[in-house]
């Protein structure tokens, strides 16, 4: 697997992109399909359904372990980690149609302000992908403890004028980079980067893992020497 290292926004934060990551994406889809149907995500603003993975999930957990083992060299090379802890893993599907979104779901989001909190995103179907953004009114593109309140306050003011998903630049957010969502592509990036899935209005919002926008989402906390 040959990684591509990209830099996003003015902060030049690293984004690692690896194609053909598993070598057998259909086998991973089969694992997800065997765990369906997924329940709605009631703990976050994720606009869809999620199947949280744990050690009780047999093939699903084996997939998580193999993914972490294969991703470890890239977490070390791009982010300088000597070890990391898994914080969570799931199969996820966007199923909410644009007209049903709440205010918080219309704007790009962040996962954590911790610079060592890394998102590992495995695209399991072909999709437009994921974009990274700068909030125009504040200039914020990387969320920190120092600027978090300013970002949230502006997002709350501005979300009412947004409709549906943020798909590229608009009046409130400027796209500063993107990852195309090719099946079996893995992407690693800091969760503090402002980002959002590219969800076209005519997408198949099916909850069937063999039809809809299926991804695996793993989150890790890294540690340096």
Secondary structure, DSSP 8 states (H G I E B T S, - for coil): --EEEEEETTTTEEEEEESSSSS-HHHHHHHHHHH-S-EE--SS--SEEEEE--GGGTHHHHHHHHHHHHHHHHHHHHH--SEEEEEEEEEEEE---GGG--HHHHS-B-S-S-TTEEEEEEE-S-EEEEEEEEETTT---B--TTTHHHHHHHHHHHGGG--S---S--SSEEEEEEEEE-TT-EEEEETTB-EEE---TTS---S-TTTS-EEEEEEEEEE--
